[in-house]
Amino acid sequence: MNAKALLGQFREATFVGQVAGLRSTYYVLQTPTHYILITVSGPLSGNFNLVTRRAVESVQKRFGGKKNLTSAEILKKTRAVRDRFDVLRILYVLEALKQASKRQAKPPGRGFVFSLRKPR
């Protein structure tokens, strides 16, 4: 994606919500084609990631209604996503959309487990 197209994505974006991760808070914006996850790392610095709406809808459709899912389990069972962090981003978007909830994993597990609502 070139710089002009990227700026267009930000211009069209509307705020969806915020989600707390392990180390960061993610601010989620939506556009007609993508979700944008923004993390702030300092007073004037941060990062962003784009997540396609199609990937979010695919995970919601395939895993909706299931409980105690980890990003590794979803990664094993889907081809729509390349790595575990992409799955986490999708799950954070679903949480911001109120379509997923998370809780801390029980030891010896680490991180979060997610429960997804059935697609509407």
Helices and strands as residue ranges (DSSP letters): H 3-12, E 14-20, E 25-30, E 34-42, E 45-52, H 53-63, H 71-77, H 84-96, E 100-104, E 112-116
